[in-house]
């Protein structure tokens, strides 16, 4: 397993994860109320790269 900072190339997988978590029913919004696309995640990651947050968005990558 690899732990690394998320990058723009991870945008599609992050959008999938985001949508899966949102549809769980345990988040602020109701399932299906808010959907993310890979393009939206890519823009968000680009903003984070330009203006880093005090924490990093990490991605766990299963390596086969």
C-alpha positions in Angstrom: 0.0 0.0 0.0 1.2 3.5 -0.8 0.2 6.7 1.0 0.7 9.9 -1.0 -0.8 13.3 -1.6 -3.7 13.3 -4.0 -3.0 14.9 -7.3 -5.2 16.0 -10.3 -4.7 12.6 -11.9 -6.7 11.1 -9.0 -9.7 13.4 -9.6 -12.0 10.7 -11.2 -11.4 8.3 -8.3 -11.8 11.0 -5.7 -15.1 12.0 -7.3 -16.3 8.4 -7.1 -15.3 8.1 -3.5 -16.9 11.5 -2.7 -20.2 10.4 -4.3 -20.1 7.0 -2.5 -19.6 8.7 0.9 -22.3 11.3 0.1 -24.8 8.5 -0.8 -24.1 6.7 2.5 -26.8 8.7 4.4 -24.3 9.7 7.1 -23.3 13.1 5.6 -24.8 16.6 5.9 -26.7 16.3 2.5 -29.2 13.6 1.6 -28.1 10.8 -0.8 -28.1 12.1 -4.3 -28.5 15.7 -3.3 -24.9 16.6 -4.1 -22.8 15.0 -6.9 -19.2 15.5 -7.8 -17.6 15.0 -11.2 -14.0 14.3 -12.0 -13.6 17.7 -13.5 -14.9 19.4 -10.3 -12.4 17.4 -8.2 -9.6 18.2 -10.6 -10.4 22.0 -10.2 -10.5 21.6 -6.4 -7.2 19.8 -6.3 -5.7 22.5 -8.6 -6.9 25.2 -6.1 -5.4 23.2 -3.2 -2.0 23.0 -5.1 -2.0 26.7 -5.7 -3.1 27.6 -2.1 -2.1 24.7 0.2 -4.3 24.0 3.1 -2.8 23.5 6.6 -3.4 19.8 6.0 -2.9 17.5 3.0 -5.4 15.4 1.2 -3.9 12.0 1.3 -4.7 9.1 -0.9 -4.3 5.5 0.0 -3.4 3.4 -3.0 -3.7 -0.3 -3.0 -0.7 -1.7 -4.9 -1.0 -5.1 -6.5 
